[in-house]
């Protein structure tokens, strides 16, 4: 289906002309017909609009159809989304010489997404990142979740929001093209309390901004932390590692973690450590230090505490790939961003063949394990409240 975004307005104008003509007699009817013809054959300048195309992308294992939505703007950007997992499966942007490439890691076809995979482009929920011991207590009642990451719960459990079919509807206006995905998570799904109605809306405009708006509402006290898990490689997916990408983060503090990746408590200063991205640094410049004592990790997989986040859309990160000139800026209303550098990618088929550090993630979110850390910004959602969260990616080039 092609969705020419001016059509509702044009159709309204045609209808108004015809009604006017009907009231005023024959002569005006002819005029209205001429007007309708003119509108139906617009001049080339008005034909060139942003587009939203929908096609079949195959079927889930239980036979439900999955659609792929392609959003195209007039500035060389193309974004592809699927209903399964409300997943961002492709983002094409031009480089400094105008050459387009796909800059998100993913699979060539639906079967890759239907298996357990590293959350390529997924919408992650009900709780993005870890909950210690797969347990939390709300109003004196303890809830037990799946331990699907060592001793901890990760990314919503065994069948999180990344592995369910969402309902899609187009939301285009003259300024943008987009898709709104809806999902209702049943009370008790994956162990979480409350029926949760969630929407995730992706929109693309002609300023090369890809915006993701989330809403959620519950009928019982619950916890929610929604994010998108895209892996980026601004030189093009599959072109090698991202270690030369230059990263700046709006964060003076990060959350130190224990050996199961749970934050140990108070935020620590980044100053004087390999975690300091307050000025641009290549991701690979100090990553080796993280692999040794005392960190002993496989690289960056830490939540940064964003500066001055008061729920406004503010700059969280800027990344530049010097080889192609591509720049991505990430703005968010969230208080944190998880920097993850594809540490666990091993090149296997279930990982799309992508190897360690061939992509990086900037998962805008509340902090990991907030349900067990009352001192962290709260992830509790109450009946009657509507959670609202926005993250915006702006793409550009710098020569
Ligand atoms: C986590 C990593 C995990 C990755 C893929 C990130 O958000 O912090 O530890 O390996 O997601 O699941």
Boltz pocket constraint, residues with backbone or C-beta under 6 A from the ligand:
constraints:
  - pocket:
      binder: B
      contacts: [[A, 118], [A, 119], [A, 129], [A, 155], [A, 261], [A, 301], [A, 302], [A, 338], [A, 340], [A, 344], [A, 363]]
      max_distance: 6.0
